[in-house]
Amino acid sequence: MKQTEKHLQDLSEIRQIMERSTKFLSLSGWAGILAGILAILGTAAAFLYLDNRAISYETLLTMPRGDAANAPLSFLIADAMIVLVLALSGAVFFSYRKAKKSGEKIWSPVTKRLVIQLAVPLVTGGILVLILAGQRNVHLVAPFTLVFYGLALVNAGKYTTREIVWLGIAQIATGLAATGWSQHGLWFWGAGFGIYHIIYGITLYHKYDRKTVAHG
C-alpha cells in the first residue's frame, strides 16, 4: 500500500515538473480580480463622463464627424488605455510575486512563447480598433476589443492554465453579442473585462494561489 502511494506521489511530482517546463503557471488570481475592478471603474468613469456631457453611448455611436464627437471618443479611448496599462502592470506584479514565492523564474522560454501568442492578436486588434475609431465606426470598437482579446487568451491557453481559455471563449461570445447590440456596447465591455475577470480571478485564486500560499 505504501509502495503504491509512493509511486503515485512520484508520478504527481513528475507531472508537476513537466507542467512547469511547458506551461506558465505563475498567473495570479489577484491580477484577474484587479483587472476586473479596474475595468468596472473605467466603465463607470465612461458613463459618468458621457452623462456630464448629456450624451448617451447610443447617441455617440450615431454622431457625425466633428469636435462634438471627438472629445468623448478620445476620452473613451484614453480611459480604456489607462485600464489596460494598470491591469497589465498588476498582472506583472502579482505574477512576479507568485513566481518568487514558488521559487520559479518569471521570465523563461515558456513565458516568451506565452507573450508572443498573446501579443499577435492583441496588437492586431489594437491597430484595427484605432483604425475603426478614426473612421468613426465607433459601434465596432467595444465588440472588437472583446473579440480580439478573447482570441489572444484562447491562443495563449496552451501555455498556461486552461481557465484562461474559458475566459477567452466568454470574451469572444460577449464581443459577438455586442456586435449585434452595439447600442449596449459599453455594458458588454464592462461585463467582459470587468465581471468576467473578477470571476476568473476568484476561480484562479481558489484553485491555484491558495496552494502556493500554503506551500510558501
Secondary structure, 3 states (H helix, E strand, C coil): CHHHHHHHHHHHHHHHHHHHHHCCCCCCHHHHHHHHHHHHHHHHHHHHHHHHCCCCHHHHHHCCCCHHHHHHHHHHHHHHHHHHHHHHHHHHHHHHHHHHHCCCCCCCHHHHHHHHHHHHHHHHHHHHHHHHHHCCCHHHHHHHHHHHHHHHHHHHHHHCCCHHHHHHHHHHHHHHHHHHCHHHHHHHHHHHHHHHHHHHHHHHHHHHHHHHHHHC
